[in-house]
Amino acid sequence: MKNTVKLILLALVLQSAFSAKAQEIDINYGYQFGTKFSGDSDYLSIDAGNQLGVSFGWSFSDNTVAQITYNRHSSALLI
C-alpha cells in the first residue's frame, strides 16, 4: 500500500514538473558569525555556523506556483 501511494505521488510530481511553464532551482549558502548579547542578569549566545538551502519551483500559470524548500542551519542559540 505504501509503495503504491509513493508511486502515485512520484507520478504526479513528474507529470506536474513537465507541464509547468517554467522551472527553477535556487541554491543558497550563508555563514553566521558567533556573538553574545548581554542583558541585566542573563545573556544570549549564538554559535558560529553555516546555513545551506535548496529550492525547487514550478510556475504553472500567472497565478499558480509550487515550491519545495529545504534549509539546514547548524548554528545554535544558547540562553
N, C-alpha and C positions, 0 to 999 in steps of 0.2 A: 504494500500500500504506500509506504513512504517513498519508495523508488518511483512509483507511478506519479505521485504528486511532484517530486523533484523533476522528473522528465517533462511533465506538463508545464511547470514554471520555466524551465530552461527553454522549451519550445516557444513560449510566449515572449520571453525576453529576446531571443534571437529574432523572432518574427517582427517584434516592435522595433528592434535596432535597425533592421534592414528597411523598414517602411518609414523611418524618420527622414525628415528633410535635411537635418544637419546633425552631426555628432561631434562631440569634443571630449578631450581628455586633458585635465589640468593636474599638474604635479606641483606641490609647493613644499618648501623647507624653511624652517626658521630656527633660531637659537635663542634661548632665554638665559641671560646672564644672572647669576645668583645675586640676591640682595636681601637686605634686612630692614624691616620697618619697625621702629621703636614707638611704643605707646607709653602710658603712665606707668604701668607695672608689668605689662606683657609686651611681647614682640611677635611679629610675623616674619618668617624666614622662607624664602623661595630658593630651592636648589637650582643650580645651573643644569640645563638640559636642552634637548632638541625637540623639534616638532616636525613631523612628516605627514603629508596628506596627499591623497589622490582622489579625483572626482571624475565621474563619467556622466556625461549629459547627452540627452537626445531632445531635439526640437521637432515636434510633430506638426504644429501649425503656429500661427502668430500668438495664440493664447494657451498653448499646451506644451509644457516642457516637463521632462522627467530627469531627475538627477540622483545619483548614488554617490555618497561621500564617505571616505574613511580617513580619520585623523588619529594620530598617535602622539601623545605628549609624554615626555619622560621626566619633566620637572615635577617637583612635589612641593606643596605648601605645608609648612610646619608652624604650629601655634605654640 
